[in-house]
Amino acid sequence: MTTVKEQILNAVNTLPDDVTWEDALYSLYLNAKLKKSEDDIKNGKVITIEESKERMKQKYEDTFQN
């Protein structure tokens, strides 16, 4: 198991030599979000598309009624 520091270093080492600060920070942000998503999937913290549609329908049903 790799540490967060090792994951950060691995992500930074994949960046091109002419990377900007903004691009580097965005890459780290994206890697963190993808890691969290992978953890959520492994831990069953997901819902189906049908469940998502039903939640949206219930949440906004008053908004879209004629």
mmCIF file of the N, C-alpha and C atoms, coordinates in Angstrom:
data_MODEL
# 
_entry.id   MODEL 
# 
loop_
_atom_site.group_PDB 
_atom_site.id 
_atom_site.type_symbol 
_atom_site.label_atom_id 
_atom_site.label_alt_id 
_atom_site.label_comp_id 
_atom_site.label_asym_id 
_atom_site.label_entity_id 
_atom_site.label_seq_id 
_atom_site.pdbx_PDB_ins_code 
_atom_site.Cartn_x 
_atom_site.Cartn_y 
_atom_site.Cartn_z 
_atom_site.occupancy 
_atom_site.B_iso_or_equiv 
_atom_site.pdbx_formal_charge 
_atom_site.auth_seq_id 
_atom_site.auth_comp_id 
_atom_site.auth_asym_id 
_atom_site.auth_atom_id 
_atom_site.pdbx_PDB_model_num 
ATOM 1   N N  . MET A 1 1  ? 0.849   -1.189 0.000   1.00 0.00 ? 1  MET A N  1 
ATOM 2   C CA . MET A 1 1  ? 0.000   0.000  0.000   1.00 0.00 ? 1  MET A CA 1 
ATOM 3   C C  . MET A 1 1  ? 0.886   1.240  0.000   1.00 0.00 ? 1  MET A C  1 
ATOM 4   N N  . THR A 1 2  ? 0.570   2.147  -0.891  1.00 0.00 ? 2  THR A N  1 
ATOM 5   C CA . THR A 1 2  ? 1.368   3.359  -0.971  1.00 0.00 ? 2  THR A CA 1 
ATOM 6   C C  . THR A 1 2  ? 0.782   4.453  -0.093  1.00 0.00 ? 2  THR A C  1 
ATOM 7   N N  . THR A 1 3  ? 1.666   5.306  0.377   1.00 0.00 ? 3  THR A N  1 
ATOM 8   C CA . THR A 1 3  ? 1.212   6.432  1.190   1.00 0.00 ? 3  THR A CA 1 
ATOM 9   C C  . THR A 1 3  ? 0.704   7.541  0.278   1.00 0.00 ? 3  THR A C  1 
ATOM 10  N N  . VAL A 1 4  ? 0.023   8.486  0.859   1.00 0.00 ? 4  VAL A N  1 
ATOM 11  C CA . VAL A 1 4  ? -0.470  9.635  0.096   1.00 0.00 ? 4  VAL A CA 1 
ATOM 12  C C  . VAL A 1 4  ? 0.715   10.391 -0.507  1.00 0.00 ? 4  VAL A C  1 
ATOM 13  N N  . LYS A 1 5  ? 1.770   10.535 0.249   1.00 0.00 ? 5  LYS A N  1 
ATOM 14  C CA . LYS A 1 5  ? 2.955   11.228 -0.254  1.00 0.00 ? 5  LYS A CA 1 
ATOM 15  C C  . LYS A 1 5  ? 3.513   10.513 -1.477  1.00 0.00 ? 5  LYS A C  1 
ATOM 16  N N  . GLU A 1 6  ? 3.579   9.202  -1.434  1.00 0.00 ? 6  GLU A N  1 
ATOM 17  C CA . GLU A 1 6  ? 4.061   8.432  -2.585  1.00 0.00 ? 6  GLU A CA 1 
ATOM 18  C C  . GLU A 1 6  ? 3.135   8.594  -3.786  1.00 0.00 ? 6  GLU A C  1 
ATOM 19  N N  . GLN A 1 7  ? 1.833   8.624  -3.542  1.00 0.00 ? 7  GLN A N  1 
ATOM 20  C CA . GLN A 1 7  ? 0.867   8.825  -4.622  1.00 0.00 ? 7  GLN A CA 1 
ATOM 21  C C  . GLN A 1 7  ? 1.046   10.200 -5.261  1.00 0.00 ? 7  GLN A C  1 
ATOM 22  N N  . ILE A 1 8  ? 1.279   11.203 -4.432  1.00 0.00 ? 8  ILE A N  1 
ATOM 23  C CA . ILE A 1 8  ? 1.508   12.556 -4.934  1.00 0.00 ? 8  ILE A CA 1 
ATOM 24  C C  . ILE A 1 8  ? 2.773   12.597 -5.780  1.00 0.00 ? 8  ILE A C  1 
ATOM 25  N N  . LEU A 1 9  ? 3.844   12.005 -5.269  1.00 0.00 ? 9  LEU A N  1 
ATOM 26  C CA . LEU A 1 9  ? 5.098   11.995 -6.016  1.00 0.00 ? 9  LEU A CA 1 
ATOM 27  C C  . LEU A 1 9  ? 4.956   11.255 -7.338  1.00 0.00 ? 9  LEU A C  1 
ATOM 28  N N  . ASN A 1 10 ? 4.236   10.148 -7.340  1.00 0.00 ? 10 ASN A N  1 
ATOM 29  C CA . ASN A 1 10 ? 4.001   9.409  -8.586  1.00 0.00 ? 10 ASN A CA 1 
ATOM 30  C C  . ASN A 1 10 ? 3.237   10.266 -9.586  1.00 0.00 ? 10 ASN A C  1 
ATOM 31  N N  . ALA A 1 11 ? 2.225   10.981 -9.115  1.00 0.00 ? 11 ALA A N  1 
ATOM 32  C CA . ALA A 1 11 ? 1.439   11.839 -9.999  1.00 0.00 ? 11 ALA A CA 1 
ATOM 33  C C  . ALA A 1 11 ? 2.305   12.970 -10.553 1.00 0.00 ? 11 ALA A C  1 
ATOM 34  N N  . VAL A 1 12 ? 3.119   13.577 -9.715  1.00 0.00 ? 12 VAL A N  1 
ATOM 35  C CA . VAL A 1 12 ? 3.986   14.675 -10.146 1.00 0.00 ? 12 VAL A CA 1 
ATOM 36  C C  . VAL A 1 12 ? 5.022   14.167 -11.156 1.00 0.00 ? 12 VAL A C  1 
ATOM 37  N N  . ASN A 1 13 ? 5.539   12.975 -10.935 1.00 0.00 ? 13 ASN A N  1 
ATOM 38  C CA . ASN A 1 13 ? 6.556   12.439 -11.838 1.00 0.00 ? 13 ASN A CA 1 
ATOM 39  C C  . ASN A 1 13 ? 6.019   12.122 -13.230 1.00 0.00 ? 13 ASN A C  1 
ATOM 40  N N  . THR A 1 14 ? 4.705   12.046 -13.393 1.00 0.00 ? 14 THR A N  1 
ATOM 41  C CA . THR A 1 14 ? 4.134   11.789 -14.708 1.00 0.00 ? 14 THR A CA 1 
ATOM 42  C C  . THR A 1 14 ? 3.910   13.071 -15.505 1.00 0.00 ? 14 THR A C  1 
ATOM 43  N N  . LEU A 1 15 ? 4.054   14.217 -14.853 1.00 0.00 ? 15 LEU A N  1 
ATOM 44  C CA . LEU A 1 15 ? 3.818   15.493 -15.518 1.00 0.00 ? 15 LEU A CA 1 
ATOM 45  C C  . LEU A 1 15 ? 4.982   15.850 -16.443 1.00 0.00 ? 15 LEU A C  1 
ATOM 46  N N  . PRO A 1 16 ? 4.702   16.575 -17.516 1.00 0.00 ? 16 PRO A N  1 
ATOM 47  C CA . PRO A 1 16 ? 5.781   16.995 -18.419 1.00 0.00 ? 16 PRO A CA 1 
ATOM 48  C C  . PRO A 1 16 ? 6.684   18.026 -17.734 1.00 0.00 ? 16 PRO A C  1 
ATOM 49  N N  . ASP A 1 17 ? 7.892   18.164 -18.257 1.00 0.00 ? 17 ASP A N  1 
ATOM 50  C CA . ASP A 1 17 ? 8.858   19.096 -17.663 1.00 0.00 ? 17 ASP A CA 1 
ATOM 51  C C  . ASP A 1 17 ? 8.410   20.548 -17.730 1.00 0.00 ? 17 ASP A C  1 
ATOM 52  N N  . ASP A 1 18 ? 7.589   20.891 -18.709 1.00 0.00 ? 18 ASP A N  1 
ATOM 53  C CA . ASP A 1 18 ? 7.166   22.282 -18.861 1.00 0.00 ? 18 ASP A CA 1 
ATOM 54  C C  . ASP A 1 18 ? 5.789   22.551 -18.236 1.00 0.00 ? 18 ASP A C  1 
ATOM 55  N N  . VAL A 1 19 ? 5.404   21.766 -17.254 1.00 0.00 ? 19 VAL A N  1 
ATOM 56  C CA . VAL A 1 19 ? 4.093   21.911 -16.619 1.00 0.00 ? 19 VAL A CA 1 
ATOM 57  C C  . VAL A 1 19 ? 4.001   23.252 -15.882 1.00 0.00 ? 19 VAL A C  1 
ATOM 58  N N  . THR A 1 20 ? 2.817   23.818 -15.865 1.00 0.00 ? 20 THR A N  1 
ATOM 59  C CA . THR A 1 20 ? 2.587   25.054 -15.101 1.00 0.00 ? 20 THR A CA 1 
ATOM 60  C C  . THR A 1 20 ? 2.116   24.682 -13.701 1.00 0.00 ? 20 THR A C  1 
ATOM 61  N N  . TRP A 1 21 ? 2.181   25.651 -12.791 1.00 0.00 ? 21 TRP A N  1 
ATOM 62  C CA . TRP A 1 21 ? 1.677   25.423 -11.441 1.00 0.00 ? 21 TRP A CA 1 
ATOM 63  C C  . TRP A 1 21 ? 0.200   25.053 -11.474 1.00 0.00 ? 21 TRP A C  1 
ATOM 64  N N  . GLU A 1 22 ? -0.551  25.770 -12.291 1.00 0.00 ? 22 GLU A N  1 
ATOM 65  C CA . GLU A 1 22 ? -1.988  25.535 -12.371 1.00 0.00 ? 22 GLU A CA 1 
ATOM 66  C C  . GLU A 1 22 ? -2.290  24.119 -12.866 1.00 0.00 ? 22 GLU A C  1 
ATOM 67  N N  . ASP A 1 23 ? -1.558  23.692 -13.899 1.00 0.00 ? 23 ASP A N  1 
ATOM 68  C CA . ASP A 1 23 ? -1.772  22.344 -14.428 1.00 0.00 ? 23 ASP A CA 1 
ATOM 69  C C  . ASP A 1 23 ? -1.378  21.274 -13.407 1.00 0.00 ? 23 ASP A C  1 
ATOM 70  N N  . ALA A 1 24 ? -0.301  21.514 -12.679 1.00 0.00 ? 24 ALA A N  1 
ATOM 71  C CA . ALA A 1 24 ? 0.145   20.563 -11.664 1.00 0.00 ? 24 ALA A CA 1 
ATOM 72  C C  . ALA A 1 24 ? -0.885  20.451 -10.541 1.00 0.00 ? 24 ALA A C  1 
ATOM 73  N N  . LEU A 1 25 ? -1.385  21.591 -10.093 1.00 0.00 ? 25 LEU A N  1 
ATOM 74  C CA . LEU A 1 25 ? -2.385  21.577 -9.025  1.00 0.00 ? 25 LEU A CA 1 
ATOM 75  C C  . LEU A 1 25 ? -3.672  20.905 -9.489  1.00 0.00 ? 25 LEU A C  1 
ATOM 76  N N  . TYR A 1 26 ? -4.078  21.187 -10.725 1.00 0.00 ? 26 TYR A N  1 
ATOM 77  C CA . TYR A 1 26 ? -5.279  20.555 -11.264 1.00 0.00 ? 26 TYR A CA 1 
ATOM 78  C C  . TYR A 1 26 ? -5.083  19.041 -11.353 1.00 0.00 ? 26 TYR A C  1 
ATOM 79  N N  . SER A 1 27 ? -3.925  18.608 -11.778 1.00 0.00 ? 27 SER A N  1 
ATOM 80  C CA . SER A 1 27 ? -3.634  17.177 -11.882 1.00 0.00 ? 27 SER A CA 1 
ATOM 81  C C  . SER A 1 27 ? -3.719  16.500 -10.509 1.00 0.00 ? 27 SER A C  1 
ATOM 82  N N  . LEU A 1 28 ? -3.152  17.131 -9.499  1.00 0.00 ? 28 LEU A N  1 
ATOM 83  C CA . LEU A 1 28 ? -3.221  16.573 -8.146  1.00 0.00 ? 28 LEU A CA 1 
ATOM 84  C C  . LEU A 1 28 ? -4.658  16.534 -7.643  1.00 0.00 ? 28 LEU A C  1 
ATOM 85  N N  . TYR A 1 29 ? -5.414  17.603 -7.914  1.00 0.00 ? 29 TYR A N  1 
ATOM 86  C CA . TYR A 1 29 ? -6.824  17.655 -7.524  1.00 0.00 ? 29 TYR A CA 1 
ATOM 87  C C  . TYR A 1 29 ? -7.603  16.521 -8.192  1.00 0.00 ? 29 TYR A C  1 
ATOM 88  N N  . LEU A 1 30 ? -7.389  16.361 -9.495  1.00 0.00 ? 30 LEU A N  1 
ATOM 89  C CA . LEU A 1 30 ? -8.084  15.319 -10.237 1.00 0.00 ? 30 LEU A CA 1 
ATOM 90  C C  . LEU A 1 30 ? -7.717  13.930 -9.719  1.00 0.00 ? 30 LEU A C  1 
ATOM 91  N N  . ASN A 1 31 ? -6.452  13.709 -9.445  1.00 0.00 ? 31 ASN A N  1 
ATOM 92  C CA . ASN A 1 31 ? -6.023  12.419 -8.896  1.00 0.00 ? 31 ASN A CA 1 
ATOM 93  C C  . ASN A 1 31 ? -6.687  12.138 -7.551  1.00 0.00 ? 31 ASN A C  1 
ATOM 94  N N  . ALA A 1 32 ? -6.796  13.157 -6.716  1.00 0.00 ? 32 ALA A N  1 
ATOM 95  C CA . ALA A 1 32 ? -7.438  12.983 -5.408  1.00 0.00 ? 32 ALA A CA 1 
ATOM 96  C C  . ALA A 1 32 ? -8.904  12.621 -5.566  1.00 0.00 ? 32 ALA A C  1 
ATOM 97  N N  . LYS A 1 33 ? -9.597  13.294 -6.480  1.00 0.00 ? 33 LYS A N  1 
ATOM 98  C CA . LYS A 1 33 ? -11.024 13.011 -6.698  1.00 0.00 ? 33 LYS A CA 1 
ATOM 99  C C  . LYS A 1 33 ? -11.220 11.610 -7.266  1.00 0.00 ? 33 LYS A C  1 
ATOM 100 N N  . LEU A 1 34 ? -10.356 11.195 -8.181  1.00 0.00 ? 34 LEU A N  1 
ATOM 101 C CA . LEU A 1 34 ? -10.460 9.845  -8.750  1.00 0.00 ? 34 LEU A CA 1 
ATOM 102 C C  . LEU A 1 34 ? -10.192 8.785  -7.688  1.00 0.00 ? 34 LEU A C  1 
ATOM 103 N N  . LYS A 1 35 ? -9.212  9.031  -6.817  1.00 0.00 ? 35 LYS A N  1 
ATOM 104 C CA . LYS A 1 35 ? -8.912  8.094  -5.726  1.00 0.00 ? 35 LYS A CA 1 
ATOM 105 C C  . LYS A 1 35 ? -10.114 7.969  -4.797  1.00 0.00 ? 35 LYS A C  1 
ATOM 106 N N  . LYS A 1 36 ? -10.752 9.102  -4.462  1.00 0.00 ? 36 LYS A N  1 
ATOM 107 C CA . LYS A 1 36 ? -11.932 9.059  -3.600  1.00 0.00 ? 36 LYS A CA 1 
ATOM 108 C C  . LYS A 1 36 ? -13.055 8.284  -4.273  1.00 0.00 ? 36 LYS A C  1 
ATOM 109 N N  . SER A 1 37 ? -13.233 8.493  -5.564  1.00 0.00 ? 37 SER A N  1 
ATOM 110 C CA . SER A 1 37 ? -14.270 7.767  -6.302  1.00 0.00 ? 37 SER A CA 1 
ATOM 111 C C  . SER A 1 37 ? -14.015 6.267  -6.287  1.00 0.00 ? 37 SER A C  1 
ATOM 112 N N  . GLU A 1 38 ? -12.761 5.871  -6.489  1.00 0.00 ? 38 GLU A N  1 
ATOM 113 C CA . GLU A 1 38 ? -12.407 4.453  -6.439  1.00 0.00 ? 38 GLU A CA 1 
ATOM 114 C C  . GLU A 1 38 ? -12.706 3.866  -5.057  1.00 0.00 ? 38 GLU A C  1 
ATOM 115 N N  . ASP A 1 39 ? -12.366 4.617  -4.008  1.00 0.00 ? 39 ASP A N  1 
ATOM 116 C CA . ASP A 1 39 ? -12.640 4.155  -2.642  1.00 0.00 ? 39 ASP A CA 1 
ATOM 117 C C  . ASP A 1 39 ? -14.145 4.026  -2.399  1.00 0.00 ? 39 ASP A C  1 
ATOM 118 N N  . ASP A 1 40 ? -14.920 4.988  -2.885  1.00 0.00 ? 40 ASP A N  1 
ATOM 119 C CA . ASP A 1 40 ? -16.376 4.926  -2.729  1.00 0.00 ? 40 ASP A CA 1 
ATOM 120 C C  . ASP A 1 40 ? -16.948 3.691  -3.424  1.00 0.00 ? 40 ASP A C  1 
ATOM 121 N N  . ILE A 1 41 ? -16.449 3.399  -4.616  1.00 0.00 ? 41 ILE A N  1 
ATOM 122 C CA . ILE A 1 41 ? -16.924 2.216  -5.344  1.00 0.00 ? 41 ILE A CA 1 
ATOM 123 C C  . ILE A 1 41 ? -16.579 0.945  -4.570  1.00 0.00 ? 41 ILE A C  1 
ATOM 124 N N  . LYS A 1 42 ? -15.347 0.859  -4.090  1.00 0.00 ? 42 LYS A N  1 
ATOM 125 C CA . LYS A 1 42 ? -14.921 -0.328 -3.322  1.00 0.00 ? 42 LYS A CA 1 
ATOM 126 C C  . LYS A 1 42 ? -15.760 -0.511 -2.067  1.00 0.00 ? 42 LYS A C  1 
ATOM 127 N N  . ASN A 1 43 ? -16.196 0.598  -1.455  1.00 0.00 ? 43 ASN A N  1 
ATOM 128 C CA . ASN A 1 43 ? -16.948 0.538  -0.204  1.00 0.00 ? 43 ASN A CA 1 
ATOM 129 C C  . ASN A 1 43 ? -18.460 0.536  -0.418  1.00 0.00 ? 43 ASN A C  1 
ATOM 130 N N  . GLY A 1 44 ? -18.885 0.422  -1.660  1.00 0.00 ? 44 GLY A N  1 
ATOM 131 C CA . GLY A 1 44 ? -20.310 0.328  -1.946  1.00 0.00 ? 44 GLY A CA 1 
ATOM 132 C C  . GLY A 1 44 ? -21.072 1.624  -1.783  1.00 0.00 ? 44 GLY A C  1 
ATOM 133 N N  . LYS A 1 45 ? -20.379 2.742  -1.791  1.00 0.00 ? 45 LYS A N  1 
ATOM 134 C CA . LYS A 1 45 ? -21.046 4.045  -1.634  1.00 0.00 ? 45 LYS A CA 1 
ATOM 135 C C  . LYS A 1 45 ? -21.446 4.584  -3.003  1.00 0.00 ? 45 LYS A C  1 
ATOM 136 N N  . VAL A 1 46 ? -22.281 3.820  -3.684  1.00 0.00 ? 46 VAL A N  1 
ATOM 137 C CA . VAL A 1 46 ? -22.733 4.202  -5.019  1.00 0.00 ? 46 VAL A CA 1 
ATOM 138 C C  . VAL A 1 46 ? -24.229 3.951  -5.124  1.00 0.00 ? 46 VAL A C  1 
ATOM 139 N N  . ILE A 1 47 ? -24.849 4.609  -6.100  1.00 0.00 ? 47 ILE A N  1 
ATOM 140 C CA . ILE A 1 47 ? -26.255 4.343  -6.389  1.00 0.00 ? 47 ILE A CA 1 
ATOM 141 C C  . ILE A 1 47 ? -26.381 4.110  -7.898  1.00 0.00 ? 47 ILE A C  1 
ATOM 142 N N  . THR A 1 48 ? -27.451 3.466  -8.284  1.00 0.00 ? 48 THR A N  1 
ATOM 143 C CA . THR A 1 48 ? -27.666 3.218  -9.705  1.00 0.00 ? 48 THR A CA 1 
ATOM 144 C C  . THR A 1 48 ? -28.171 4.487  -10.384 1.00 0.00 ? 48 THR A C  1 
ATOM 145 N N  . ILE A 1 49 ? -28.116 4.487  -11.705 1.00 0.00 ? 49 ILE A N  1 
ATOM 146 C CA . ILE A 1 49 ? -28.642 5.617  -12.469 1.00 0.00 ? 49 ILE A CA 1 
ATOM 147 C C  . ILE A 1 49 ? -30.129 5.772  -12.205 1.00 0.00 ? 49 ILE A C  1 
ATOM 148 N N  . GLU A 1 50 ? -30.838 4.644  -12.095 1.00 0.00 ? 50 GLU A N  1 
ATOM 149 C CA . GLU A 1 50 ? -32.273 4.699  -11.820 1.00 0.00 ? 50 GLU A CA 1 
ATOM 150 C C  . GLU A 1 50 ? -32.556 5.360  -10.480 1.00 0.00 ? 50 GLU A C  1 
ATOM 151 N N  . GLU A 1 51 ? -31.762 5.002  -9.466  1.00 0.00 ? 51 GLU A N  1 
ATOM 152 C CA . GLU A 1 51 ? -31.930 5.627  -8.147  1.00 0.00 ? 51 GLU A CA 1 
ATOM 153 C C  . GLU A 1 51 ? -31.648 7.131  -8.228  1.00 0.00 ? 51 GLU A C  1 
ATOM 154 N N  . SER A 1 52 ? -30.630 7.491  -8.967  1.00 0.00 ? 52 SER A N  1 
ATOM 155 C CA . SER A 1 52 ? -30.287 8.902  -9.123  1.00 0.00 ? 52 SER A CA 1 
ATOM 156 C C  . SER A 1 52 ? -31.419 9.663  -9.817  1.00 0.00 ? 52 SER A C  1 
ATOM 157 N N  . LYS A 1 53 ? -31.963 9.087  -10.874 1.00 0.00 ? 53 LYS A N  1 
ATOM 158 C CA . LYS A 1 53 ? -33.073 9.728  -11.578 1.00 0.00 ? 53 LYS A CA 1 
ATOM 159 C C  . LYS A 1 53 ? -34.274 9.899  -10.659 1.00 0.00 ? 53 LYS A C  1 
ATOM 160 N N  . GLU A 1 54 ? -34.565 8.904  -9.856  1.00 0.00 ? 54 GLU A N  1 
ATOM 161 C CA . GLU A 1 54 ? -35.704 8.983  -8.946  1.00 0.00 ? 54 GLU A CA 1 
ATOM 162 C C  . GLU A 1 54 ? -35.483 10.074 -7.901  1.00 0.00 ? 54 GLU A C  1 
ATOM 163 N N  . ARG A 1 55 ? -34.275 10.170 -7.373  1.00 0.00 ? 55 ARG A N  1 
ATOM 164 C CA . ARG A 1 55 ? -33.973 11.224 -6.402  1.00 0.00 ? 55 ARG A CA 1 
ATOM 165 C C  . ARG A 1 55 ? -34.139 12.607 -7.015  1.00 0.00 ? 55 ARG A C  1 
ATOM 166 N N  . MET A 1 56 ? -33.647 12.770 -8.230  1.00 0.00 ? 56 MET A N  1 
ATOM 167 C CA . MET A 1 56 ? -33.779 14.061 -8.918  1.00 0.00 ? 56 MET A CA 1 
ATOM 168 C C  . MET A 1 56 ? -35.250 14.381 -9.176  1.00 0.00 ? 56 MET A C  1 
ATOM 169 N N  . LYS A 1 57 ? -35.992 13.382 -9.577  1.00 0.00 ? 57 LYS A N  1 
ATOM 170 C CA . LYS A 1 57 ? -37.409 13.580 -9.849  1.00 0.00 ? 57 LYS A CA 1 
ATOM 171 C C  . LYS A 1 57 ? -38.125 14.038 -8.580  1.00 0.00 ? 57 LYS A C  1 
ATOM 172 N N  . GLN A 1 58 ? -37.863 13.372 -7.455  1.00 0.00 ? 58 GLN A N  1 
ATOM 173 C CA . GLN A 1 58 ? -38.500 13.737 -6.199  1.00 0.00 ? 58 GLN A CA 1 
ATOM 174 C C  . GLN A 1 58 ? -38.065 15.131 -5.739  1.00 0.00 ? 58 GLN A C  1 
ATOM 175 N N  . LYS A 1 59 ? -36.799 15.431 -5.920  1.00 0.00 ? 59 LYS A N  1 
ATOM 176 C CA . LYS A 1 59 ? -36.281 16.715 -5.458  1.00 0.00 ? 59 LYS A CA 1 
ATOM 177 C C  . LYS A 1 59 ? -36.854 17.884 -6.253  1.00 0.00 ? 59 LYS A C  1 
ATOM 178 N N  . TYR A 1 60 ? -37.039 17.692 -7.551  1.00 0.00 ? 60 TYR A N  1 
ATOM 179 C CA . TYR A 1 60 ? -37.426 18.805 -8.411  1.00 0.00 ? 60 TYR A CA 1 
ATOM 180 C C  . TYR A 1 60 ? -38.817 18.679 -9.008  1.00 0.00 ? 60 TYR A C  1 
ATOM 181 N N  . GLU A 1 61 ? -39.641 17.770 -8.496  1.00 0.00 ? 61 GLU A N  1 
ATOM 182 C CA . GLU A 1 61 ? -40.943 17.579 -9.093  1.00 0.00 ? 61 GLU A CA 1 
ATOM 183 C C  . GLU A 1 61 ? -41.813 18.836 -9.029  1.00 0.00 ? 61 GLU A C  1 
ATOM 184 N N  . ASP A 1 62 ? -41.732 19.609 -7.983  1.00 0.00 ? 62 ASP A N  1 
ATOM 185 C CA . ASP A 1 62 ? -42.504 20.845 -7.878  1.00 0.00 ? 62 ASP A CA 1 
ATOM 186 C C  . ASP A 1 62 ? -42.008 21.923 -8.841  1.00 0.00 ? 62 ASP A C  1 
ATOM 187 N N  . THR A 1 63 ? -40.721 21.903 -9.116  1.00 0.00 ? 63 THR A N  1 
ATOM 188 C CA . THR A 1 63 ? -40.114 22.911 -9.983  1.00 0.00 ? 63 THR A CA 1 
ATOM 189 C C  . THR A 1 63 ? -40.579 22.763 -11.426 1.00 0.00 ? 63 THR A C  1 
ATOM 190 N N  . PHE A 1 64 ? -40.765 21.542 -11.888 1.00 0.00 ? 64 PHE A N  1 
ATOM 191 C CA . PHE A 1 64 ? -41.037 21.322 -13.301 1.00 0.00 ? 64 PHE A CA 1 
ATOM 192 C C  . PHE A 1 64 ? -42.488 21.000 -13.618 1.00 0.00 ? 64 PHE A C  1 
ATOM 193 N N  . GLN A 1 65 ? -43.367 21.112 -12.652 1.00 0.00 ? 65 GLN A N  1 
ATOM 194 C CA . GLN A 1 65 ? -44.779 20.878 -12.941 1.00 0.00 ? 65 GLN A CA 1 
ATOM 195 C C  . GLN A 1 65 ? -45.370 22.107 -13.625 1.00 0.00 ? 65 GLN A C  1 
ATOM 196 N N  . ASN A 1 66 ? -46.271 21.864 -14.570 1.00 0.00 ? 66 ASN A N  1 
ATOM 197 C CA . ASN A 1 66 ? -46.898 22.962 -15.331 1.00 0.00 ? 66 ASN A CA 1 
ATOM 198 C C  . ASN A 1 66 ? -47.918 23.689 -14.508 1.00 0.00 ? 66 ASN A C  1 
# 
